[in-house]
Amino acid sequence: MNKIDRLILKAKEAARGGQELTVAIIERSGNSWTAQAHLSDGVPGHIPSIKQAAYTTLEAAVAYIRAIADEYPNSQDVPVIIDDMG
């Protein structure tokens, strides 16, 4: 990664308060889908904040998670759990 990329990442981190997406969960609830994005500042002991929204389609819920991932990027891979078992 070059120096400009590192500076851009630092600027984005400062703008979002140091939070990043750590895990995303999409659950089916009747005829709708609930998308949850867990955001963490990486400090041990701090409780992550959760952004949550309900959608009528799985595709819309996935798009929401992708938008959150763009807003709160993580330096590592982020698991996205889709629960379609209920």
PyMOL Python script that loads the backbone (N, CA, C, O; Angstrom):
from pymol import cmd

cmd.read_pdbstr("""\
ATOM      1  N   MET A   1       0.850  -1.174   0.000  1.00  0.00           N
ATOM      2  CA  MET A   1       0.000   0.000   0.000  1.00  0.00           C
ATOM      3  C   MET A   1       0.895   1.237   0.000  1.00  0.00           C
ATOM      4  O   MET A   1       1.841   1.327   0.783  1.00  0.00           O
ATOM      5  N   ASN A   2       0.600   2.162  -0.858  1.00  0.00           N
ATOM      6  CA  ASN A   2       1.467   3.337  -0.915  1.00  0.00           C
ATOM      7  C   ASN A   2       1.059   4.374   0.130  1.00  0.00           C
ATOM      8  O   ASN A   2       0.036   4.232   0.800  1.00  0.00           O
ATOM      9  N   LYS A   3       1.857   5.389   0.251  1.00  0.00           N
ATOM     10  CA  LYS A   3       1.673   6.397   1.297  1.00  0.00           C
ATOM     11  C   LYS A   3       0.341   7.129   1.165  1.00  0.00           C
ATOM     12  O   LYS A   3      -0.305   7.413   2.174  1.00  0.00           O
ATOM     13  N   ILE A   4      -0.075   7.433  -0.040  1.00  0.00           N
ATOM     14  CA  ILE A   4      -1.342   8.148  -0.245  1.00  0.00           C
ATOM     15  C   ILE A   4      -2.524   7.293   0.226  1.00  0.00           C
ATOM     16  O   ILE A   4      -3.444   7.806   0.862  1.00  0.00           O
ATOM     17  N   ASP A   5      -2.501   5.997  -0.082  1.00  0.00           N
ATOM     18  CA  ASP A   5      -3.565   5.099   0.374  1.00  0.00           C
ATOM     19  C   ASP A   5      -3.638   5.072   1.897  1.00  0.00           C
ATOM     20  O   ASP A   5      -4.730   5.103   2.464  1.00  0.00           O
ATOM     21  N   ARG A   6      -2.493   5.014   2.560  1.00  0.00           N
ATOM     22  CA  ARG A   6      -2.477   5.000   4.032  1.00  0.00           C
ATOM     23  C   ARG A   6      -3.039   6.300   4.587  1.00  0.00           C
ATOM     24  O   ARG A   6      -3.774   6.284   5.574  1.00  0.00           O
ATOM     25  N   LEU A   7      -2.707   7.409   3.972  1.00  0.00           N
ATOM     26  CA  LEU A   7      -3.231   8.699   4.429  1.00  0.00           C
ATOM     27  C   LEU A   7      -4.738   8.789   4.236  1.00  0.00           C
ATOM     28  O   LEU A   7      -5.445   9.334   5.084  1.00  0.00           O
ATOM     29  N   ILE A   8      -5.224   8.261   3.134  1.00  0.00           N
ATOM     30  CA  ILE A   8      -6.672   8.259   2.892  1.00  0.00           C
ATOM     31  C   ILE A   8      -7.383   7.415   3.954  1.00  0.00           C
ATOM     32  O   ILE A   8      -8.419   7.826   4.476  1.00  0.00           O
ATOM     33  N   LEU A   9      -6.839   6.244   4.273  1.00  0.00           N
ATOM     34  CA  LEU A   9      -7.433   5.394   5.306  1.00  0.00           C
ATOM     35  C   LEU A   9      -7.424   6.085   6.664  1.00  0.00           C
ATOM     36  O   LEU A   9      -8.405   5.997   7.403  1.00  0.00           O
ATOM     37  N   LYS A  10      -6.345   6.765   7.004  1.00  0.00           N
ATOM     38  CA  LYS A  10      -6.276   7.489   8.278  1.00  0.00           C
ATOM     39  C   LYS A  10      -7.315   8.608   8.325  1.00  0.00           C
ATOM     40  O   LYS A  10      -7.944   8.826   9.361  1.00  0.00           O
ATOM     41  N   ALA A  11      -7.495   9.309   7.226  1.00  0.00           N
ATOM     42  CA  ALA A  11      -8.477  10.394   7.176  1.00  0.00           C
ATOM     43  C   ALA A  11      -9.895   9.854   7.329  1.00  0.00           C
ATOM     44  O   ALA A  11     -10.711  10.442   8.038  1.00  0.00           O
ATOM     45  N   LYS A  12     -10.191   8.733   6.664  1.00  0.00           N
ATOM     46  CA  LYS A  12     -11.514   8.125   6.799  1.00  0.00           C
ATOM     47  C   LYS A  12     -11.762   7.660   8.226  1.00  0.00           C
ATOM     48  O   LYS A  12     -12.864   7.818   8.752  1.00  0.00           O
ATOM     49  N   GLU A  13     -10.737   7.087   8.855  1.00  0.00           N
ATOM     50  CA  GLU A  13     -10.875   6.620  10.231  1.00  0.00           C
ATOM     51  C   GLU A  13     -11.154   7.783  11.174  1.00  0.00           C
ATOM     52  O   GLU A  13     -12.006   7.678  12.056  1.00  0.00           O
ATOM     53  N   ALA A  14     -10.453   8.876  10.994  1.00  0.00           N
ATOM     54  CA  ALA A  14     -10.664  10.046  11.834  1.00  0.00           C
ATOM     55  C   ALA A  14     -12.063  10.619  11.639  1.00  0.00           C
ATOM     56  O   ALA A  14     -12.690  11.068  12.598  1.00  0.00           O
ATOM     57  N   ALA A  15     -12.548  10.607  10.416  1.00  0.00           N
ATOM     58  CA  ALA A  15     -13.873  11.159  10.115  1.00  0.00           C
ATOM     59  C   ALA A  15     -14.997  10.327  10.710  1.00  0.00           C
ATOM     60  O   ALA A  15     -16.039  10.875  11.068  1.00  0.00           O
ATOM     61  N   ARG A  16     -14.810   9.020  10.824  1.00  0.00           N
ATOM     62  CA  ARG A  16     -15.880   8.170  11.337  1.00  0.00           C
ATOM     63  C   ARG A  16     -15.727   7.873  12.819  1.00  0.00           C
ATOM     64  O   ARG A  16     -16.475   7.053  13.352  1.00  0.00           O
ATOM     65  N   GLY A  17     -14.791   8.505  13.499  1.00  0.00           N
ATOM     66  CA  GLY A  17     -14.626   8.305  14.924  1.00  0.00           C
ATOM     67  C   GLY A  17     -13.894   7.029  15.280  1.00  0.00           C
ATOM     68  O   GLY A  17     -13.994   6.562  16.415  1.00  0.00           O
ATOM     69  N   GLY A  18     -13.162   6.454  14.343  1.00  0.00           N
ATOM     70  CA  GLY A  18     -12.387   5.262  14.619  1.00  0.00           C
ATOM     71  C   GLY A  18     -13.183   3.975  14.592  1.00  0.00           C
ATOM     72  O   GLY A  18     -12.630   2.915  14.887  1.00  0.00           O
ATOM     73  N   GLN A  19     -14.453   4.024  14.251  1.00  0.00           N
ATOM     74  CA  GLN A  19     -15.253   2.806  14.207  1.00  0.00           C
ATOM     75  C   GLN A  19     -15.095   2.115  12.859  1.00  0.00           C
ATOM     76  O   GLN A  19     -14.874   2.749  11.827  1.00  0.00           O
ATOM     77  N   GLU A  20     -15.217   0.782  12.908  1.00  0.00           N
ATOM     78  CA  GLU A  20     -15.184  -0.004  11.680  1.00  0.00           C
ATOM     79  C   GLU A  20     -16.158  -1.166  11.803  1.00  0.00           C
ATOM     80  O   GLU A  20     -16.466  -1.621  12.904  1.00  0.00           O
ATOM     81  N   LEU A  21     -16.629  -1.631  10.675  1.00  0.00           N
ATOM     82  CA  LEU A  21     -17.548  -2.763  10.636  1.00  0.00           C
ATOM     83  C   LEU A  21     -16.799  -4.019  11.059  1.00  0.00           C
ATOM     84  O   LEU A  21     -15.747  -4.335  10.505  1.00  0.00           O
ATOM     85  N   THR A  22     -17.344  -4.737  12.047  1.00  0.00           N
ATOM     86  CA  THR A  22     -16.680  -5.953  12.522  1.00  0.00           C
ATOM     87  C   THR A  22     -17.446  -7.214  12.158  1.00  0.00           C
ATOM     88  O   THR A  22     -16.834  -8.254  11.914  1.00  0.00           O
ATOM     89  N   VAL A  23     -18.769  -7.145  12.117  1.00  0.00           N
ATOM     90  CA  VAL A  23     -19.576  -8.295  11.705  1.00  0.00           C
ATOM     91  C   VAL A  23     -20.929  -7.778  11.233  1.00  0.00           C
ATOM     92  O   VAL A  23     -21.416  -6.755  11.716  1.00  0.00           O
ATOM     93  N   ALA A  24     -21.525  -8.484  10.297  1.00  0.00           N
ATOM     94  CA  ALA A  24     -22.853  -8.135   9.802  1.00  0.00           C
ATOM     95  C   ALA A  24     -23.732  -9.376   9.843  1.00  0.00           C
ATOM     96  O   ALA A  24     -23.291 -10.474   9.505  1.00  0.00           O
ATOM     97  N   ILE A  25     -24.968  -9.192  10.258  1.00  0.00           N
ATOM     98  CA  ILE A  25     -25.920 -10.297  10.354  1.00  0.00           C
ATOM     99  C   ILE A  25     -27.190  -9.906   9.614  1.00  0.00           C
ATOM    100  O   ILE A  25     -27.732  -8.820   9.820  1.00  0.00           O
ATOM    101  N   ILE A  26     -27.657 -10.798   8.754  1.00  0.00           N
ATOM    102  CA  ILE A  26     -28.931 -10.593   8.061  1.00  0.00           C
ATOM    103  C   ILE A  26     -29.827 -11.766   8.439  1.00  0.00           C
ATOM    104  O   ILE A  26     -29.481 -12.922   8.199  1.00  0.00           O
ATOM    105  N   GLU A  27     -30.983 -11.463   9.032  1.00  0.00           N
ATOM    106  CA  GLU A  27     -31.905 -12.503   9.484  1.00  0.00           C
ATOM    107  C   GLU A  27     -33.256 -12.339   8.822  1.00  0.00           C
ATOM    108  O   GLU A  27     -33.729 -11.224   8.601  1.00  0.00           O
ATOM    109  N   ARG A  28     -33.864 -13.457   8.513  1.00  0.00           N
ATOM    110  CA  ARG A  28     -35.217 -13.444   7.984  1.00  0.00           C
ATOM    111  C   ARG A  28     -36.184 -13.382   9.158  1.00  0.00           C
ATOM    112  O   ARG A  28     -36.033 -14.107  10.142  1.00  0.00           O
ATOM    113  N   SER A  29     -37.169 -12.516   9.043  1.00  0.00           N
ATOM    114  CA  SER A  29     -38.181 -12.369  10.080  1.00  0.00           C
ATOM    115  C   SER A  29     -39.535 -12.286   9.395  1.00  0.00           C
ATOM    116  O   SER A  29     -39.969 -11.204   9.001  1.00  0.00           O
ATOM    117  N   GLY A  30     -40.206 -13.431   9.251  1.00  0.00           N
ATOM    118  CA  GLY A  30     -41.463 -13.457   8.513  1.00  0.00           C
ATOM    119  C   GLY A  30     -41.219 -13.190   7.047  1.00  0.00           C
ATOM    120  O   GLY A  30     -40.492 -13.931   6.385  1.00  0.00           O
ATOM    121  N   ASN A  31     -41.830 -12.125   6.537  1.00  0.00           N
ATOM    122  CA  ASN A  31     -41.667 -11.758   5.127  1.00  0.00           C
ATOM    123  C   ASN A  31     -40.627 -10.668   4.914  1.00  0.00           C
ATOM    124  O   ASN A  31     -40.513 -10.129   3.813  1.00  0.00           O
ATOM    125  N   SER A  32     -39.868 -10.336   5.952  1.00  0.00           N
ATOM    126  CA  SER A  32     -38.870  -9.271   5.813  1.00  0.00           C
ATOM    127  C   SER A  32     -37.500  -9.776   6.251  1.00  0.00           C
ATOM    128  O   SER A  32     -37.360 -10.871   6.794  1.00  0.00           O
ATOM    129  N   TRP A  33     -36.500  -8.948   5.999  1.00  0.00           N
ATOM    130  CA  TRP A  33     -35.115  -9.245   6.356  1.00  0.00           C
ATOM    131  C   TRP A  33     -34.596  -8.124   7.243  1.00  0.00           C
ATOM    132  O   TRP A  33     -34.786  -6.946   6.941  1.00  0.00           O
ATOM    133  N   THR A  34     -33.943  -8.492   8.336  1.00  0.00           N
ATOM    134  CA  THR A  34     -33.345  -7.515   9.237  1.00  0.00           C
ATOM    135  C   THR A  34     -31.833  -7.567   9.069  1.00  0.00           C
ATOM    136  O   THR A  34     -31.217  -8.624   9.203  1.00  0.00           O
ATOM    137  N   ALA A  35     -31.249  -6.425   8.776  1.00  0.00           N
ATOM    138  CA  ALA A  35     -29.795  -6.316   8.603  1.00  0.00           C
ATOM    139  C   ALA A  35     -29.215  -5.599   9.814  1.00  0.00           C
ATOM    140  O   ALA A  35     -29.673  -4.518  10.185  1.00  0.00           O
ATOM    141  N   GLN A  36     -28.205  -6.205  10.424  1.00  0.00           N
ATOM    142  CA  GLN A  36     -27.518  -5.611  11.568  1.00  0.00           C
ATOM    143  C   GLN A  36     -26.043  -5.470  11.242  1.00  0.00           C
ATOM    144  O   GLN A  36     -25.404  -6.412  10.773  1.00  0.00           O
ATOM    145  N   ALA A  37     -25.513  -4.287  11.493  1.00  0.00           N
ATOM    146  CA  ALA A  37     -24.090  -4.030  11.286  1.00  0.00           C
ATOM    147  C   ALA A  37     -23.490  -3.668  12.643  1.00  0.00           C
ATOM    148  O   ALA A  37     -23.901  -2.693  13.272  1.00  0.00           O
ATOM    149  N   HIS A  38     -22.519  -4.458  13.085  1.00  0.00           N
ATOM    150  CA  HIS A  38     -21.849  -4.211  14.362  1.00  0.00           C
ATOM    151  C   HIS A  38     -20.599  -3.386  14.096  1.00  0.00           C
ATOM    152  O   HIS A  38     -19.728  -3.784  13.322  1.00  0.00           O
ATOM    153  N   LEU A  39     -20.524  -2.222  14.754  1.00  0.00           N
ATOM    154  CA  LEU A  39     -19.408  -1.299  14.573  1.00  0.00           C
ATOM    155  C   LEU A  39     -18.600  -1.227  15.857  1.00  0.00           C
ATOM    156  O   LEU A  39     -19.162  -1.076  16.942  1.00  0.00           O
ATOM    157  N   SER A  40     -17.293  -1.334  15.739  1.00  0.00           N
ATOM    158  CA  SER A  40     -16.429  -1.331  16.910  1.00  0.00           C
ATOM    159  C   SER A  40     -15.293  -0.338  16.721  1.00  0.00           C
ATOM    160  O   SER A  40     -14.840  -0.081  15.606  1.00  0.00           O
ATOM    161  N   ASP A  41     -14.846   0.215  17.851  1.00  0.00           N
ATOM    162  CA  ASP A  41     -13.684   1.107  17.797  1.00  0.00           C
ATOM    163  C   ASP A  41     -12.387   0.352  18.054  1.00  0.00           C
ATOM    164  O   ASP A  41     -11.309   0.946  18.038  1.00  0.00           O
ATOM    165  N   GLY A  42     -12.485  -0.958  18.292  1.00  0.00           N
ATOM    166  CA  GLY A  42     -11.306  -1.786  18.477  1.00  0.00           C
ATOM    167  C   GLY A  42     -10.714  -1.767  19.867  1.00  0.00           C
ATOM    168  O   GLY A  42      -9.697  -2.415  20.116  1.00  0.00           O
ATOM    169  N   VAL A  43     -11.339  -1.028  20.788  1.00  0.00           N
ATOM    170  CA  VAL A  43     -10.827  -0.950  22.152  1.00  0.00           C
ATOM    171  C   VAL A  43     -11.444  -2.080  22.979  1.00  0.00           C
ATOM    172  O   VAL A  43     -12.667  -2.165  23.082  1.00  0.00           O
ATOM    173  N   PRO A  44     -10.618  -2.949  23.568  1.00  0.00           N
ATOM    174  CA  PRO A  44     -11.145  -4.046  24.374  1.00  0.00           C
ATOM    175  C   PRO A  44     -12.046  -3.522  25.503  1.00  0.00           C
ATOM    176  O   PRO A  44     -11.705  -2.560  26.191  1.00  0.00           O
ATOM    177  N   GLY A  45     -13.183  -4.166  25.671  1.00  0.00           N
ATOM    178  CA  GLY A  45     -14.125  -3.767  26.719  1.00  0.00           C
ATOM    179  C   GLY A  45     -15.193  -2.792  26.256  1.00  0.00           C
ATOM    180  O   GLY A  45     -16.216  -2.644  26.924  1.00  0.00           O
ATOM    181  N   HIS A  46     -14.983  -2.125  25.135  1.00  0.00           N
ATOM    182  CA  HIS A  46     -16.006  -1.214  24.612  1.00  0.00           C
ATOM    183  C   HIS A  46     -17.097  -2.021  23.922  1.00  0.00           C
ATOM    184  O   HIS A  46     -16.813  -2.971  23.192  1.00  0.00           O
ATOM    185  N   ILE A  47     -18.323  -1.642  24.154  1.00  0.00           N
ATOM    186  CA  ILE A  47     -19.458  -2.326  23.543  1.00  0.00           C
ATOM    187  C   ILE A  47     -19.650  -1.789  22.126  1.00  0.00           C
ATOM    188  O   ILE A  47     -19.698  -0.574  21.930  1.00  0.00           O
ATOM    189  N   PRO A  48     -19.761  -2.675  21.138  1.00  0.00           N
ATOM    190  CA  PRO A  48     -19.957  -2.190  19.767  1.00  0.00           C
ATOM    191  C   PRO A  48     -21.324  -1.550  19.601  1.00  0.00           C
ATOM    192  O   PRO A  48     -22.290  -1.943  20.256  1.00  0.00           O
ATOM    193  N   SER A  49     -21.397  -0.574  18.732  1.00  0.00           N
ATOM    194  CA  SER A  49     -22.702  -0.008  18.392  1.00  0.00           C
ATOM    195  C   SER A  49     -23.283  -0.838  17.250  1.00  0.00           C
ATOM    196  O   SER A  49     -22.551  -1.439  16.464  1.00  0.00           O
ATOM    197  N   ILE A  50     -24.610  -0.858  17.176  1.00  0.00           N
ATOM    198  CA  ILE A  50     -25.291  -1.676  16.172  1.00  0.00           C
ATOM    199  C   ILE A  50     -26.221  -0.798  15.359  1.00  0.00           C
ATOM    200  O   ILE A  50     -27.077  -0.104  15.907  1.00  0.00           O
ATOM    201  N   LYS A  51     -26.043  -0.834  14.048  1.00  0.00           N
ATOM    202  CA  LYS A  51     -26.973  -0.182  13.121  1.00  0.00           C
ATOM    203  C   LYS A  51     -27.878  -1.279  12.586  1.00  0.00           C
ATOM    204  O   LYS A  51     -27.403  -2.334  12.166  1.00  0.00           O
ATOM    205  N   GLN A  52     -29.177  -1.030  12.601  1.00  0.00           N
ATOM    206  CA  GLN A  52     -30.125  -2.065  12.206  1.00  0.00           C
ATOM    207  C   GLN A  52     -31.210  -1.458  11.321  1.00  0.00           C
ATOM    208  O   GLN A  52     -31.637  -0.322  11.529  1.00  0.00           O
ATOM    209  N   ALA A  53     -31.646  -2.236  10.332  1.00  0.00           N
ATOM    210  CA  ALA A  53     -32.716  -1.799   9.440  1.00  0.00           C
ATOM    211  C   ALA A  53     -33.435  -3.028   8.897  1.00  0.00           C
ATOM    212  O   ALA A  53     -32.841  -4.099   8.770  1.00  0.00           O
ATOM    213  N   ALA A  54     -34.717  -2.868   8.578  1.00  0.00           N
ATOM    214  CA  ALA A  54     -35.518  -3.970   8.030  1.00  0.00           C
ATOM    215  C   ALA A  54     -35.834  -3.685   6.561  1.00  0.00           C
ATOM    216  O   ALA A  54     -36.062  -2.543   6.164  1.00  0.00           O
ATOM    217  N   TYR A  55     -35.840  -4.760   5.767  1.00  0.00           N
ATOM    218  CA  TYR A  55     -36.082  -4.652   4.324  1.00  0.00           C
ATOM    219  C   TYR A  55     -37.002  -5.770   3.870  1.00  0.00           C
ATOM    220  O   TYR A  55     -37.111  -6.803   4.529  1.00  0.00           O
ATOM    221  N   THR A  56     -37.663  -5.559   2.742  1.00  0.00           N
ATOM    222  CA  THR A  56     -38.578  -6.567   2.216  1.00  0.00           C
ATOM    223  C   THR A  56     -37.863  -7.629   1.389  1.00  0.00           C
ATOM    224  O   THR A  56     -38.414  -8.705   1.159  1.00  0.00           O
ATOM    225  N   THR A  57     -36.639  -7.340   0.940  1.00  0.00           N
ATOM    226  CA  THR A  57     -35.893  -8.330   0.142  1.00  0.00           C
ATOM    227  C   THR A  57     -34.493  -8.534   0.722  1.00  0.00           C
ATOM    228  O   THR A  57     -33.932  -7.649   1.367  1.00  0.00           O
ATOM    229  N   LEU A  58     -33.954  -9.712   0.475  1.00  0.00           N
ATOM    230  CA  LEU A  58     -32.588 -10.014   0.881  1.00  0.00           C
ATOM    231  C   LEU A  58     -31.603  -9.104   0.155  1.00  0.00           C
ATOM    232  O   LEU A  58     -30.624  -8.650   0.749  1.00  0.00           O
ATOM    233  N   GLU A  59     -31.851  -8.837  -1.107  1.00  0.00           N
ATOM    234  CA  GLU A  59     -30.953  -7.995  -1.897  1.00  0.00           C
ATOM    235  C   GLU A  59     -30.830  -6.596  -1.296  1.00  0.00           C
ATOM    236  O   GLU A  59     -29.738  -6.028  -1.267  1.00  0.00           O
ATOM    237  N   ALA A  60     -31.939  -6.039  -0.819  1.00  0.00           N
ATOM    238  CA  ALA A  60     -31.912  -4.705  -0.205  1.00  0.00           C
ATOM    239  C   ALA A  60     -31.134  -4.732   1.107  1.00  0.00           C
ATOM    240  O   ALA A  60     -30.402  -3.791   1.414  1.00  0.00           O
ATOM    241  N   ALA A  61     -31.287  -5.799   1.877  1.00  0.00           N
ATOM    242  CA  ALA A  61     -30.549  -5.933   3.133  1.00  0.00           C
ATOM    243  C   ALA A  61     -29.050  -6.044   2.874  1.00  0.00           C
ATOM    244  O   ALA A  61     -28.251  -5.441   3.590  1.00  0.00           O
ATOM    245  N   VAL A  62     -28.666  -6.806   1.860  1.00  0.00           N
ATOM    246  CA  VAL A  62     -27.251  -6.936   1.497  1.00  0.00           C
ATOM    247  C   VAL A  62     -26.704  -5.590   1.019  1.00  0.00           C
ATOM    248  O   VAL A  62     -25.572  -5.234   1.348  1.00  0.00           O
ATOM    249  N   ALA A  63     -27.487  -4.842   0.253  1.00  0.00           N
ATOM    250  CA  ALA A  63     -27.057  -3.523  -0.216  1.00  0.00           C
ATOM    251  C   ALA A  63     -26.823  -2.581   0.966  1.00  0.00           C
ATOM    252  O   ALA A  63     -25.886  -1.783   0.948  1.00  0.00           O
ATOM    253  N   TYR A  64     -27.671  -2.672   1.990  1.00  0.00           N
ATOM    254  CA  TYR A  64     -27.500  -1.856   3.196  1.00  0.00           C
ATOM    255  C   TYR A  64     -26.167  -2.190   3.872  1.00  0.00           C
ATOM    256  O   TYR A  64     -25.418  -1.291   4.253  1.00  0.00           O
ATOM    257  N   ILE A  65     -25.877  -3.482   4.017  1.00  0.00           N
ATOM    258  CA  ILE A  65     -24.620  -3.900   4.646  1.00  0.00           C
ATOM    259  C   ILE A  65     -23.423  -3.430   3.815  1.00  0.00           C
ATOM    260  O   ILE A  65     -22.413  -2.997   4.371  1.00  0.00           O
ATOM    261  N   ARG A  66     -23.532  -3.511   2.510  1.00  0.00           N
ATOM    262  CA  ARG A  66     -22.431  -3.030   1.648  1.00  0.00           C
ATOM    263  C   ARG A  66     -22.210  -1.534   1.821  1.00  0.00           C
ATOM    264  O   ARG A  66     -21.068  -1.074   1.826  1.00  0.00           O
ATOM    265  N   ALA A  67     -23.296  -0.764   1.963  1.00  0.00           N
ATOM    266  CA  ALA A  67     -23.175   0.680   2.165  1.00  0.00           C
ATOM    267  C   ALA A  67     -22.506   0.982   3.507  1.00  0.00           C
ATOM    268  O   ALA A  67     -21.680   1.889   3.604  1.00  0.00           O
ATOM    269  N   ILE A  68     -22.867   0.218   4.536  1.00  0.00           N
ATOM    270  CA  ILE A  68     -22.233   0.394   5.847  1.00  0.00           C
ATOM    271  C   ILE A  68     -20.745   0.040   5.756  1.00  0.00           C
ATOM    272  O   ILE A  68     -19.904   0.722   6.342  1.00  0.00           O
ATOM    273  N   ALA A  69     -20.427  -1.030   5.019  1.00  0.00           N
ATOM    274  CA  ALA A  69     -19.031  -1.431   4.857  1.00  0.00           C
ATOM    275  C   ALA A  69     -18.224  -0.349   4.141  1.00  0.00           C
ATOM    276  O   ALA A  69     -17.044  -0.161   4.438  1.00  0.00           O
ATOM    277  N   ASP A  70     -18.843   0.357   3.208  1.00  0.00           N
ATOM    278  CA  ASP A  70     -18.159   1.457   2.528  1.00  0.00           C
ATOM    279  C   ASP A  70     -17.949   2.638   3.475  1.00  0.00           C
ATOM    280  O   ASP A  70     -16.921   3.313   3.424  1.00  0.00           O
ATOM    281  N   GLU A  71     -18.944   2.879   4.346  1.00  0.00           N
ATOM    282  CA  GLU A  71     -18.872   4.009   5.276  1.00  0.00           C
ATOM    283  C   GLU A  71     -17.908   3.726   6.437  1.00  0.00           C
ATOM    284  O   GLU A  71     -17.217   4.630   6.906  1.00  0.00           O
ATOM    285  N   TYR A  72     -17.866   2.474   6.896  1.00  0.00           N
ATOM    286  CA  TYR A  72     -17.023   2.071   8.029  1.00  0.00           C
ATOM    287  C   TYR A  72     -16.104   0.923   7.607  1.00  0.00           C
ATOM    288  O   TYR A  72     -16.276  -0.198   8.085  1.00  0.00           O
ATOM    289  N   PRO A  73     -15.144   1.170   6.735  1.00  0.00           N
ATOM    290  CA  PRO A  73     -14.299   0.086   6.224  1.00  0.00           C
ATOM    291  C   PRO A  73     -13.462  -0.558   7.325  1.00  0.00           C
ATOM    292  O   PRO A  73     -13.122   0.076   8.324  1.00  0.00           O
ATOM    293  N   ASN A  74     -13.146  -1.812   7.120  1.00  0.00           N
ATOM    294  CA  ASN A  74     -12.332  -2.571   8.049  1.00  0.00           C
ATOM    295  C   ASN A  74     -11.063  -3.002   7.329  1.00  0.00           C
ATOM    296  O   ASN A  74     -11.076  -3.241   6.122  1.00  0.00           O
ATOM    297  N   SER A  75      -9.979  -3.099   8.067  1.00  0.00           N
ATOM    298  CA  SER A  75      -8.708  -3.484   7.466  1.00  0.00           C
ATOM    299  C   SER A  75      -8.589  -4.994   7.271  1.00  0.00           C
ATOM    300  O   SER A  75      -7.623  -5.470   6.675  1.00  0.00           O
ATOM    301  N   GLN A  76      -9.569  -5.747   7.771  1.00  0.00           N
ATOM    302  CA  GLN A  76      -9.560  -7.199   7.648  1.00  0.00           C
ATOM    303  C   GLN A  76     -10.864  -7.650   6.991  1.00  0.00           C
ATOM    304  O   GLN A  76     -11.769  -6.847   6.769  1.00  0.00           O
ATOM    305  N   ASP A  77     -10.946  -8.944   6.686  1.00  0.00           N
ATOM    306  CA  ASP A  77     -12.199  -9.473   6.153  1.00  0.00           C
ATOM    307  C   ASP A  77     -13.287  -9.403   7.217  1.00  0.00           C
ATOM    308  O   ASP A  77     -13.022  -9.619   8.400  1.00  0.00           O
ATOM    309  N   VAL A  78     -14.501  -9.103   6.797  1.00  0.00           N
ATOM    310  CA  VAL A  78     -15.633  -8.982   7.715  1.00  0.00           C
ATOM    311  C   VAL A  78     -16.624 -10.087   7.393  1.00  0.00           C
ATOM    312  O   VAL A  78     -17.083 -10.200   6.256  1.00  0.00           O
ATOM    313  N   PRO A  79     -16.962 -10.913   8.398  1.00  0.00           N
ATOM    314  CA  PRO A  79     -17.960 -11.964   8.136  1.00  0.00           C
ATOM    315  C   PRO A  79     -19.355 -11.363   7.991  1.00  0.00           C
ATOM    316  O   PRO A  79     -19.753 -10.488   8.760  1.00  0.00           O
ATOM    317  N   VAL A  80     -20.080 -11.845   7.000  1.00  0.00           N
ATOM    318  CA  VAL A  80     -21.484 -11.486   6.826  1.00  0.00           C
ATOM    319  C   VAL A  80     -22.270 -12.785   6.994  1.00  0.00           C
ATOM    320  O   VAL A  80     -22.112 -13.727   6.217  1.00  0.00           O
ATOM    321  N   ILE A  81     -23.115 -12.817   8.017  1.00  0.00           N
ATOM    322  CA  ILE A  81     -23.887 -14.003   8.342  1.00  0.00           C
ATOM    323  C   ILE A  81     -25.310 -13.796   7.843  1.00  0.00           C
ATOM    324  O   ILE A  81     -25.972 -12.835   8.236  1.00  0.00           O
ATOM    325  N   ILE A  82     -25.788 -14.694   6.978  1.00  0.00           N
ATOM    326  CA  ILE A  82     -27.163 -14.626   6.481  1.00  0.00           C
ATOM    327  C   ILE A  82     -27.907 -15.818   7.043  1.00  0.00           C
ATOM    328  O   ILE A  82     -27.608 -16.964   6.706  1.00  0.00           O
ATOM    329  N   ASP A  83     -28.898 -15.541   7.920  1.00  0.00           N
ATOM    330  CA  ASP A  83     -29.673 -16.571   8.592  1.00  0.00           C
ATOM    331  C   ASP A  83     -31.009 -16.725   7.878  1.00  0.00           C
ATOM    332  O   ASP A  83     -31.907 -15.896   8.033  1.00  0.00           O
ATOM    333  N   ASP A  84     -31.132 -17.782   7.100  1.00  0.00           N
ATOM    334  CA  ASP A  84     -32.350 -18.077   6.358  1.00  0.00           C
ATOM    335  C   ASP A  84     -32.937 -19.410   6.821  1.00  0.00           C
ATOM    336  O   ASP A  84     -33.570 -20.121   6.041  1.00  0.00           O
ATOM    337  N   MET A  85     -32.723 -19.739   8.084  1.00  0.00           N
ATOM    338  CA  MET A  85     -33.135 -21.032   8.580  1.00  0.00           C
ATOM    339  C   MET A  85     -34.499 -21.007   9.263  1.00  0.00           C
ATOM    340  O   MET A  85     -35.078 -22.060   9.531  1.00  0.00           O
ATOM    341  N   GLY A  86     -35.015 -19.811   9.545  1.00  0.00           N
ATOM    342  CA  GLY A  86     -36.255 -19.713  10.311  1.00  0.00           C
ATOM    343  C   GLY A  86     -37.412 -19.581   9.442  1.00  0.00           C
ATOM    344  O   GLY A  86     -38.540 -19.486   9.925  1.00  0.00           O
TER     345      GLY A  86
END
""", "prot")
cmd.dss("prot")
cmd.show_as("cartoon", "prot")
cmd.util.cbc("prot")
cmd.orient("prot")
